[in-house]
Amino acid sequence: MNFRQPQLATSSNPTGAINMKLLLTSAGISNASLAVALKELVEGDLHIAFIPTAANVEDGPKDWLIRDLVNCQKLGTVDVVDISAVGKEVWLSRLKKSNVIVFGGGDTAHLMRCIKKSGLQDELPELLKTRVYVGISAGSIVAGKTLLGSSTYIYGEKKDVPAGLGYVNFHVRPHLNSPHFPRVREEQLKAITSDLPADLYALDDNSAVLVVDSKLKIVSEGKWVKYPTHKS
């Protein structure tokens, strides 16, 4: 199978993610370039802890969740760890056995509430000193200072947006040009991003933002667009 060469964009500007490794994707490890990027962040075999919690409140078929799990399974071992279903003593010991923590897609606000309520927000800074953070859709959005990249907030007045983890100082808007997200189009995003408090990266389902120790790079076999903040 032939793959397109990845599109890369690098920046030395601080992102806020000091001494962390994050791969913020739209649709998981969906192509060879993203798989290579993840493997290069980890020494040795991949031991993945997959957190599906964001999907718990989503209605309808979960084909996309199964696909994301299968794509992870192709790369290494996978443990599914629902932080809302088991106590801290259970999920923390299992996360410590991993070298990659994947936050799956679904409802962004629900995921962030569970990260806080479970106590995972307090544990993540220490865990991520020696582990890679991988976000899928909602899991990528929560890495920002706020949840502005979520459909719930980006199309509204952008007021009273809940806080995110604050690991990066930009926003991610996943599913650019996806048939399942008809409002996520370049012209529509351009019209609603004139008052952004920070840069926004719109990613299609074959793209991701890679952040390593505050240095940013785009890894893509598809389409991505940066919408810069106009704040002074």
C-alpha positions in Angstrom: 0.0 0.0 0.0 1.3 3.4 -0.9 1.0 6.3 1.6 1.4 10.0 1.0 4.3 11.7 2.6 3.1 13.5 5.7 2.7 17.3 5.7 4.8 18.8 8.5 4.7 22.2 10.1 7.0 23.0 12.9 7.1 25.8 15.5 9.5 26.6 18.3 6.9 28.8 20.1 6.0 27.7 23.6 2.8 25.6 23.7 2.5 25.2 27.5 3.3 21.5 27.4 6.6 21.6 29.2 8.3 18.2 29.3 5.3 16.4 27.9 4.7 14.3 24.8 1.3 14.7 23.3 -0.2 13.5 20.0 -3.6 15.2 19.5 -5.5 13.5 16.7 -8.9 13.9 15.1 -9.6 10.2 14.7 -6.9 8.3 16.4 -4.0 6.5 14.7 -5.7 6.5 11.3 -2.7 6.2 9.0 0.9 5.2 8.7 2.4 8.6 9.4 0.6 8.9 12.7 1.6 5.4 13.7 5.2 6.2 13.0 5.0 9.5 14.9 3.6 7.6 18.0 6.2 4.9 17.8 9.0 7.4 17.7 7.8 8.9 21.0 8.0 5.6 22.9 11.1 3.5 23.6 10.4 -0.2 23.0 7.0 -1.9 22.7 3.8 0.1 23.1 1.6 -0.7 26.1 -1.6 1.4 25.6 -4.1 2.3 28.2 -7.3 3.3 26.4 -9.8 5.5 28.2 -13.2 5.2 26.5 -15.1 7.4 29.1 -16.1 10.1 26.7 -18.1 7.6 24.7 -20.2 6.5 27.6 -22.9 9.1 27.1 -22.9 9.1 23.2 -26.0 7.5 21.6 -26.0 5.3 18.6 -23.6 2.8 17.1 -20.0 2.8 18.3 -18.3 1.7 15.1 -15.9 4.6 15.5 -14.9 3.6 19.0 -14.2 0.0 17.8 -12.1 1.3 14.9 -10.1 3.5 17.3 -9.4 0.5 19.6 -8.5 -1.8 16.6 -6.0 0.9 15.3 -4.4 0.9 18.8 -4.3 -2.8 18.9 -2.3 -2.9 15.7 0.5 -1.0 17.4 0.7 -2.8 20.8 -1.1 -4.2 23.8 -4.3 -2.4 24.8 -6.0 -2.2 28.2 -9.4 -0.5 28.3 -9.6 1.6 31.5 -12.9 3.5 32.1 -12.1 6.0 34.8 -15.8 6.5 35.6 -16.4 2.8 36.2 -13.7 1.8 38.7 -12.1 3.4 41.7 -8.8 5.3 41.6 -6.8 2.5 43.2 -7.8 0.4 40.1 -7.4 2.8 37.2 -4.2 4.4 38.6 -2.4 1.0 38.9 -3.4 0.1 35.4 -2.4 3.5 33.9 1.0 3.1 35.6 1.6 -0.2 33.6 1.2 1.7 30.3 3.6 3.9 28.3 0.8 5.5 26.2 -2.5 6.8 27.6 -5.2 7.3 24.9 -8.2 9.5 25.7 -10.9 8.4 23.3 -13.6 10.5 21.6 -17.2 11.2 22.5 -18.7 13.9 24.7 -16.0 16.4 25.6 -17.6 18.0 28.6 -18.5 14.6 30.1 -14.9 13.5 29.7 -13.5 16.6 31.4 -16.0 16.2 34.3 -14.9 12.6 34.8 -11.2 13.5 34.6 -11.7 15.9 37.4 -14.2 13.9 39.5 -12.0 10.7 39.3 -8.9 12.5 40.5 -7.1 11.8 37.2 -6.4 15.5 36.6 -4.2 15.5 39.7 -2.3 12.4 38.7 -1.7 13.2 35.1 1.2 15.6 35.4 3.3 12.9 37.2 2.1 10.1 34.8 2.9 12.1 31.7 6.5 12.6 32.8 7.2 9.1 31.5 4.1 8.4 29.3 2.7 9.7 26.0 -0.7 11.5 25.9 -2.7 10.6 22.8 -6.0 12.4 22.3 -8.8 11.3 19.9 -11.3 14.1 19.1 -12.7 14.9 22.6 -9.5 13.6 24.1 -7.6 16.1 22.1 -9.9 19.0 22.9 -9.5 18.6 26.7 -5.8 19.1 26.5 -6.3 22.8 25.9 -6.9 25.5 28.4 -10.6 25.4 27.7 -13.1 23.2 25.8 -13.6 25.8 23.1 -12.9 23.3 20.3 -16.0 21.3 21.2 -19.0 21.7 19.0 -21.0 22.7 22.1 -18.9 25.9 22.5 -17.2 26.8 19.2 -20.5 27.6 17.5 -21.9 29.6 20.4 -20.9 32.9 22.1 -17.7 31.4 23.5 -18.6 32.6 27.0 -18.3 30.5 30.2 -16.4 27.8 28.4 -15.3 25.1 30.9 -11.6 24.8 31.6 -9.5 22.0 30.1 -6.3 20.4 31.3 -4.2 23.4 30.1 -1.4 21.3 28.6 -1.3 23.4 25.4 -2.2 27.0 24.7 -4.1 26.4 21.5 -7.4 24.8 20.6 -8.1 21.7 18.5 -11.2 21.4 16.3 -11.4 17.8 15.0 -13.2 16.2 12.0 -12.5 18.9 9.4 -14.4 18.1 6.2 -15.9 14.9 7.7 -19.3 13.9 6.3 -20.4 13.2 9.8 -19.7 16.8 10.9 -21.2 19.0 8.2 -20.5 22.3 10.1 -16.8 21.6 10.3 -15.7 23.3 7.0 -13.1 25.8 6.4 -15.4 28.7 5.4 -17.6 28.1 8.4 -14.8 27.9 10.8 -13.2 31.1 9.3 -16.5 33.0 10.0 -16.6 32.1 13.7 -12.9 32.3 14.7 -12.4 36.0 14.4 -12.5 36.4 18.2 -10.5 33.4 19.4 -8.5 33.7 22.6 -5.9 31.4 21.2 -4.9 29.7 17.9 -7.1 26.9 16.7 -6.0 23.9 14.6 -8.7 22.3 12.5 -7.7 18.7 11.7 -9.2 16.2 9.4 -9.4 12.6 10.3 -5.9 11.9 9.0 -4.1 14.7 10.9 -2.7 15.5 14.3 -0.8 18.0 16.3 2.3 16.6 17.8 3.8 18.4 20.8 7.1 17.4 22.4 8.5 19.5 25.2 6.7 22.7 23.9 7.7 22.2 20.3 4.8 21.8 17.9 4.6 19.8 14.6 1.7 18.9 12.4 1.7 15.3 11.2 -0.8 14.8 8.4 -1.7 12.6 5.4 -4.8 14.8 4.8 -5.9 18.4 5.5 -5.4 20.8 8.3 -5.8 24.5 8.8 -4.5 26.9 11.4 -6.8 29.8 12.5 -4.6 32.2 14.4 -5.9 34.4 17.2 -6.3 38.0 16.5 -5.9 39.0 20.2 -3.0 41.3 20.9 
